[in-house]
């Protein structure tokens, strides 16, 4: 039975991770009941991921916990196993602070990760290794909370978003990504037809990048991710359906 190195084949890091949410003017939400305090709403979503001949089911959920704490989680069915990914963070006044991140892949345990953020000391530590905590001189995010901060940056933008840098924690490393707006267009996917913002996420000097499509009228919800390596697409994630703030996502 083949073993799929999921973390390399699926563009989580531009879901980097990433990936997210964005653009040129504030969208008119299709969610009028949202409280002003929280510009994002809880959701449940189902995606299909295609990579190297595999088709995988990905379930994603954002839920609000006590107070201003939130949790974003992924569960992906791979063969007869589940790959689980979870991020907890606080959200206040449009700013996100990661608290913890967990990645558990039974098919490739060397890729597992458990990050613990210390907002007071401005550090983060990879608990699966014996390395010392990393000092965070600037705002930093794990693979999932990164996507949420992207959404917040576009939802709360005071001026047009064209390009921005983000720092991500990847195990014992800090990595810098660029996200830039390419174009607005209509995209047709399994979940329907949507007005979308098309983005490019990449690390300067690297031959990998990810294209990201976000639903302009649905809190810049992630519609599709397509990762490229050496000029060719090697994986794709596409939304099948979603319930946002209790309402099914609907197309134009």
C-alpha positions as CSV (number, residue, x, y, z in Angstrom):
1,X,0.0,0.0,0.0
2,X,1.5,3.4,-1.0
3,X,2.3,5.9,1.7
4,X,1.4,9.5,0.9
5,X,3.5,12.3,2.4
6,X,0.5,14.4,3.0
7,X,2.3,17.5,4.3
8,X,4.3,17.9,1.2
9,X,1.5,17.1,-1.3
10,X,-1.2,19.3,0.1
11,X,-0.7,23.1,0.2
12,X,-1.4,23.5,3.9
13,X,1.2,26.2,4.1
14,X,-0.6,28.4,1.9
15,X,-3.9,27.1,3.6
16,X,1.5,28.2,3.1
17,X,-1.5,26.9,3.9
18,X,-2.5,28.3,3.0
19,X,-4.2,29.1,2.4
20,X,-6.9,32.6,3.5
21,X,-9.0,35.9,2.7
22,X,-8.9,39.2,1.0
23,X,-8.9,42.5,-1.4
24,X,-9.4,45.7,-3.0
25,X,-12.5,46.9,-1.1
26,X,-14.5,45.6,1.8
27,X,-17.0,43.0,0.7
28,X,-20.7,43.3,1.4
29,X,-21.1,40.1,3.5
30,X,-23.8,37.6,2.9
31,X,-23.9,37.2,6.7
32,X,-25.8,40.2,8.1
33,X,-26.4,38.6,11.5
34,X,-22.6,38.6,12.4
35,X,-21.8,40.4,15.6
36,X,-19.6,43.4,14.9
37,X,-17.1,42.2,17.6
38,X,-16.2,39.1,15.6
39,X,-15.7,39.7,11.8
40,X,-15.5,36.0,11.2
41,X,-18.1,33.3,11.9
42,X,-17.9,29.7,12.9
43,X,-18.2,27.3,10.0
44,X,-18.0,23.7,8.8
45,X,-16.7,22.9,5.4
46,X,-15.8,19.9,3.2
47,X,-13.1,19.9,0.6
48,X,-11.7,17.4,-1.9
49,X,-7.9,17.3,-2.3
50,X,-6.3,15.9,-5.4
51,X,-2.6,15.0,-5.4
52,X,-0.5,12.5,-7.3
53,X,-3.4,10.3,-8.2
54,X,-5.0,10.4,-4.7
55,X,-8.3,11.9,-3.9
56,X,-8.6,12.9,-0.3
57,X,-11.5,14.2,1.8
58,X,-10.8,17.1,4.1
59,X,-13.2,18.3,6.8
60,X,-12.5,21.7,8.3
61,X,-14.2,23.4,11.2
62,X,-13.9,26.8,12.9
63,X,-15.5,27.1,16.3
64,X,-15.5,29.7,19.1
65,X,-14.6,28.5,22.5
66,X,-14.7,30.3,25.8
67,X,-14.3,34.1,25.6
68,X,-12.2,35.3,22.7
69,X,-10.6,31.9,22.1
70,X,-11.1,30.0,18.8
71,X,-10.1,26.7,17.3
72,X,-9.6,25.8,13.7
73,X,-9.2,22.1,12.9
74,X,-8.7,19.8,9.9
75,X,-9.4,16.1,9.6
76,X,-8.2,14.4,6.4
77,X,-9.1,10.9,5.4
78,X,-6.0,9.2,3.9
79,X,-6.4,5.5,3.1
80,X,-7.7,4.1,6.4
81,X,-6.1,6.7,8.6
82,X,-6.9,10.3,9.7
83,X,-4.5,13.2,9.6
84,X,-5.5,15.7,12.2
85,X,-4.4,19.4,12.4
86,X,-5.6,21.9,15.0
87,X,-4.8,25.5,15.9
88,X,-6.1,27.5,18.9
89,X,-5.8,31.2,19.1
90,X,-7.4,34.3,20.6
91,X,-9.1,37.0,18.5
92,X,-9.6,40.5,19.7
93,X,-10.1,43.8,17.7
94,X,-9.1,42.1,14.4
95,X,-5.8,40.8,15.8
96,X,-5.0,37.1,16.2
97,X,-2.7,35.6,18.7
98,X,-1.8,31.9,18.3
99,X,-1.7,29.8,21.4
100,X,-1.0,26.3,20.2
101,X,-0.8,24.1,17.1
102,X,-0.9,20.3,16.7
103,X,-0.3,18.2,13.6
104,X,-0.7,14.4,13.8
105,X,0.1,12.3,10.8
106,X,0.1,8.5,11.6
107,X,1.5,7.8,8.1
108,X,4.6,10.0,8.6
109,X,5.2,10.7,12.3
110,X,8.5,12.5,11.7
111,X,6.3,15.3,10.3
112,X,4.3,15.6,13.5
113,X,4.4,18.9,15.2
114,X,3.2,20.4,18.6
115,X,3.8,24.2,19.0
116,X,3.3,26.1,22.1
117,X,3.2,29.9,21.9
118,X,4.0,32.2,24.9
119,X,2.5,35.6,24.1
120,X,4.0,37.2,27.2
121,X,7.6,36.1,26.4
122,X,7.1,36.4,22.6
123,X,8.4,32.9,22.1
124,X,7.2,29.6,20.6
125,X,8.5,26.1,21.2
126,X,8.3,22.9,19.2
127,X,7.5,20.4,21.9
128,X,8.3,17.4,19.8
129,X,12.0,18.4,19.8
130,X,14.5,19.4,22.4
131,X,15.3,22.7,20.8
132,X,15.1,25.9,22.8
133,X,12.1,28.2,22.3
134,X,12.3,30.6,19.3
135,X,12.2,34.3,20.0
136,X,9.5,36.0,17.9
137,X,10.6,39.6,17.0
138,X,7.4,40.1,14.9
139,X,3.9,38.7,14.7
140,X,4.2,35.0,13.8
141,X,1.6,32.3,13.0
142,X,1.3,28.5,12.7
143,X,0.1,26.9,9.5
144,X,-3.6,27.3,10.3
145,X,-3.8,30.6,12.3
146,X,-1.9,32.2,9.4
147,X,-4.9,31.7,7.2
148,X,-7.2,33.3,9.7
149,X,-5.0,36.4,10.0
150,X,-5.0,36.7,6.2
151,X,-8.8,36.7,6.3
152,X,-8.8,39.3,9.0
153,X,-6.4,41.5,7.2
154,X,-8.6,41.6,4.1
155,X,-11.8,42.0,6.0
156,X,-10.5,44.9,8.1
157,X,-8.3,46.5,5.5
158,X,-8.1,50.3,5.8
159,X,-6.7,50.6,2.3
160,X,-6.4,48.3,-0.8
161,X,-4.4,45.1,-0.1
162,X,-1.9,44.4,-2.9
163,X,1.0,42.6,-1.2
164,X,2.1,41.7,2.3
165,X,4.7,39.6,4.2
166,X,3.9,37.0,6.9
167,X,6.1,35.0,9.2
168,X,5.2,31.4,9.9
169,X,6.5,28.9,12.4
170,X,7.4,25.6,10.9
171,X,8.7,23.3,13.6
172,X,12.0,24.8,14.7
173,X,12.2,27.2,11.7
174,X,10.8,30.7,11.0
175,X,9.7,31.1,7.3
176,X,8.7,34.3,5.5
177,X,6.0,34.3,2.9
178,X,4.7,36.9,0.5
179,X,1.0,37.1,-0.4
180,X,0.0,39.3,-3.4
181,X,-3.3,39.9,-5.2
182,X,-3.4,38.9,-8.8
183,X,-6.9,39.5,-10.1
184,X,-10.6,39.4,-9.4
185,X,-12.5,36.8,-11.3
186,X,-15.5,34.4,-11.2
187,X,-14.6,30.8,-10.4
188,X,-16.7,27.7,-11.0
189,X,-16.1,24.9,-8.5
190,X,-18.2,22.0,-7.1
191,X,-19.7,24.3,-4.5
192,X,-20.9,26.7,-7.2
193,X,-19.9,29.9,-9.0
194,X,-18.4,32.7,-6.9
195,X,-16.8,36.1,-7.2
196,X,-13.3,35.4,-6.1
197,X,-10.0,37.1,-5.3
198,X,-7.1,35.3,-6.8
199,X,-3.8,35.4,-4.8
200,X,-0.3,34.1,-5.1
201,X,1.6,32.9,-2.0
202,X,5.3,32.2,-2.2
203,X,8.6,32.3,-0.5
204,X,11.1,34.6,-2.3
205,X,13.8,32.6,-4.0
206,X,11.9,29.3,-4.0
207,X,10.4,27.5,-7.0
208,X,7.2,26.7,-5.2
209,X,4.1,28.8,-5.0
210,X,0.4,28.4,-4.3
211,X,-2.6,30.1,-6.0
212,X,-5.5,30.8,-3.7
213,X,-9.1,31.8,-4.6
214,X,-11.3,33.5,-1.9
215,X,-15.0,34.1,-1.9
216,X,-15.4,37.9,-2.0
217,X,-19.0,37.9,-0.7
218,X,-18.5,35.2,2.0
219,X,-15.9,36.6,4.4
220,X,-13.2,35.7,1.9
221,X,-13.7,32.1,2.5
222,X,-11.2,29.7,0.9
223,X,-12.7,28.3,-2.3
224,X,-9.7,26.7,-4.0
225,X,-5.9,26.1,-3.5
226,X,-3.6,25.0,-6.3
227,X,0.1,24.4,-5.5
228,X,2.9,24.6,-8.1
229,X,6.4,23.2,-8.0
230,X,8.9,23.9,-10.8
231,X,6.2,25.4,-12.9
232,X,3.8,22.4,-12.8
233,X,0.7,21.9,-10.6
234,X,1.2,19.0,-8.1
235,X,-1.9,19.3,-5.9
236,X,-5.3,21.0,-5.7
237,X,-7.9,21.5,-3.0
238,X,-11.5,22.5,-3.9
239,X,-14.5,23.4,-1.7
240,X,-17.5,21.0,-2.0
241,X,-19.9,22.6,0.5
242,X,-19.9,24.8,3.7
243,X,-22.1,26.0,6.4
244,X,-21.1,29.5,7.6
245,X,-22.7,31.0,10.7
246,X,-25.5,28.4,10.2
247,X,-26.1,29.2,6.6
248,X,-25.2,27.1,3.5
249,X,-22.7,28.9,1.3
250,X,-24.4,29.8,-1.9
251,X,-23.2,30.8,-5.4
252,X,-23.9,33.9,-7.4
